[in-house]
Each structure stands twice: as structure tokens, then as C-alpha cells.
Amino acid sequence: MLVWRIAKRAHALDRIGTGARLGGGRWNSQGTPAIYAGMTPEIAALEKLVHTGETLPNDLVVVEITIPDDGLLYFRPEKSSLPPDWNVIPSSASAAVFGDQFITEGRYLGMIVPSAVMPESMNIVINPNHPAMGEVVFTIAREFRFDPRFRPN
């Protein structure tokens, strides 16, 4: 199965979740490693767009991440079981604790969750410490540039 990231080339092949560990994210606290990806390239691009600053980066690449097809490796919580404030901006501590628990338990390779940007689309949080991580393949598919019609505020 393919999942997708839009990342700076220098960090595109990070298999240990360094960025999320250093800065934290919606589904992990600072200090907990995680790899964020979209279930489609479109949601990956939209997520990257909302997380960029004033200037659209020009050193981005599309990363294909091949993950095992085994459905038993993935946790897909029901929306009703997510913390009530899972989608607030900025992200909530309760969502990070929820994700930290997923990572710490180590039962699953990935947690499939709705995007806070577009809840009808799904993201996956990959646990870089899971034993099945050895089967995961990161490939830079191509360079990526946002359409010039996208302009920061």
C-alpha cells in the first residue's frame, strides 16, 4: 500500500521520525518519534501547505512510502473514540497523548486518523519503532512545487 509525504528533500527519507520527535505534532508529544503521511498525495500536499510559513518552500519532494498491506498492522480508531478536541487549532494535548499511547504501546505500525484540515480525508501516523518498519520503503518520486497561484496571506 502506498502512503504519501511532501517533505523537504533533506528530510524526505527520515525513517526514525526525527522532525515529529523534535517538534511534536497533532498526534505526538515532543520527544515521541512519529512519521506523518497522507493516505493520498492530495491530502499530503494540503497538509504541507497549511504547515508552511509565509514562504512556500521550493526544495520539496513527493515521497512514496510503501507500507505492508496487512490490515492487522493498522489501528483505525472510530471518530467517536478520538479526544473531543482532536481537531482544534493549535492541536490539543489530549490528541498528542492519544497518539503517544499508540506509539508507546507498539502494537501497530500505523494509526489511520482523519485530517484536521479535511476530516473526510485520512492521514496515517507511522510508528518508526514498530518491528514491521523494516518492510517500509521510502522513495522520492519527484520534485514538488506548489502551484504559484497559492499565495500565503
CORURZI-V95476 format. One record per pair of residues at least 24 apart in sequence whose ideal C-beta (glycine too) atoms are under 10 Angstrom apart, sorted by the first residue. I is the first residue (numbers start at 1). J is the second residue. Records with the same first field share a line. If there is no record, write none. Layout:
I: J + J
//
This chain:
1: 39 + 65 + 66 + 67 + 68 + 69 + 70 + 71 + 73 + 74 + 110 + 124
2: 37 + 39 + 40 + 41 + 64 + 65 + 66 + 67 + 137 + 139 + 141
3: 35 + 36 + 37 + 38 + 39 + 40 + 41 + 43 + 44 + 63 + 64 + 65 + 66 + 67 + 110 + 112 + 122 + 123 + 124 + 126 + 136
4: 37 + 38 + 39 + 40 + 41 + 42 + 43 + 44 + 45 + 47 + 62 + 63 + 64 + 65 + 123 + 124 + 141
5: 35 + 36 + 37 + 38 + 41 + 44 + 45 + 47 + 48 + 60 + 61 + 62 + 63 + 64 + 65 + 126 + 138 + 140 + 144
6: 37 + 38 + 41 + 43 + 44 + 45 + 46 + 47 + 48 + 49 + 51 + 52 + 57 + 60 + 61 + 62 + 63 + 144 + 146
7: 35 + 36 + 37 + 44 + 48 + 57 + 59 + 60 + 61 + 62 + 63 + 138 + 140 + 144
8: 48 + 57 + 58 + 59 + 60 + 61
9: 57 + 59 + 60 + 61 + 63 + 140 + 143 + 144
10: 59 + 61
11: 59 + 61 + 63
12: 59 + 60 + 61 + 62 + 63 + 138 + 139 + 140 + 141 + 144
13: 61 + 63 + 65 + 138 + 139 + 140
14: 63 + 128 + 138
15: 65 + 126 + 128 + 133 + 134 + 136 + 137 + 138
16: 128 + 129 + 133
17: 103 + 125 + 126 + 127 + 128 + 129 + 133
18: 128
20: 99 + 103 + 125 + 126 + 128
21: 128
24: 91 + 93 + 96 + 99 + 100
25: 51 + 91 + 95 + 96 + 99 + 125
26: 86 + 87 + 88 + 89 + 90 + 91 + 92 + 95 + 96 + 98 + 99 + 113 + 115 + 116 + 123 + 125
27: 82 + 86 + 91 + 95 + 96 + 97 + 98 + 99 + 100 + 102 + 103 + 111 + 113 + 116 + 123 + 124 + 125
28: 91 + 95 + 96 + 97 + 98 + 99 + 100 + 102 + 103 + 125 + 127
29: 93 + 95 + 96 + 97 + 99 + 100 + 103
30: 96
31: 100
32: 96 + 97 + 99 + 100 + 101 + 102 + 103 + 104 + 127 + 129
33: 103 + 126 + 127 + 128 + 129
34: 96 + 99 + 100 + 102 + 103 + 111 + 125 + 126 + 127 + 128 + 129
35: 63 + 65 + 110 + 124 + 125 + 126 + 127 + 128 + 133 + 136 + 138
36: 99 + 113 + 123 + 124 + 125 + 126
37: 63 + 64 + 65 + 67 + 110 + 123 + 124 + 125 + 126 + 138
38: 65 + 115 + 117 + 118 + 121 + 122 + 123 + 124
39: 110 + 112 + 113 + 115 + 121 + 122 + 123 + 124
40: 115 + 121 + 122 + 123
41: 141 + 144
42: 118 + 121
43: 114 + 115 + 117 + 118 + 120 + 121 + 122 + 123
44: 115 + 121 + 123 + 144
45: 144 + 146 + 147 + 150
46: 115 + 117 + 118 + 121
47: 115 + 116 + 117 + 118 + 121 + 123
48: 144 + 146
49: 117 + 146 + 150 + 152
50: 89 + 115 + 116 + 117 + 118
51: 117
52: 146 + 150 + 152
53: 152
54: 152 + 153
55: 152
56: 145 + 146 + 147 + 148 + 150 + 151 + 152
57: 144 + 145 + 146
58: 143 + 144 + 145 + 146
59: 143 + 144 + 145
60: 143 + 144 + 145 + 146
61: 139 + 140 + 141 + 142 + 143 + 144
62: 139 + 140 + 141 + 142 + 143 + 144
63: 138 + 139 + 140 + 141 + 142 + 144
64: 137 + 138 + 139 + 140 + 141 + 142
65: 110 + 124 + 126 + 136 + 137 + 138 + 139
66: 135 + 136 + 137 + 138 + 139
67: 109 + 110 + 124 + 126 + 132 + 133 + 135 + 136 + 137
68: 109 + 110 + 132 + 133 + 135 + 136
70: 109 + 132 + 135
72: 107 + 108 + 109 + 132
73: 107 + 108 + 109 + 110 + 127 + 130 + 131 + 132 + 135
74: 108 + 109 + 110 + 111 + 112 + 124 + 126
75: 102 + 105 + 107 + 108 + 109 + 110 + 111 + 112 + 113 + 124 + 125 + 127
76: 108 + 110 + 111 + 112 + 113 + 122 + 124
77: 102 + 111 + 112 + 113 + 114
79: 113 + 114 + 119
82: 113 + 114
86: 113 + 114 + 116 + 119
87: 113 + 114 + 115 + 116 + 117 + 119
88: 116
89: 116 + 117
91: 116
99: 125 + 127
102: 127
103: 127 + 128 + 129 + 130
104: 129
106: 130 + 131
108: 132
109: 133 + 135 + 136
110: 136
//
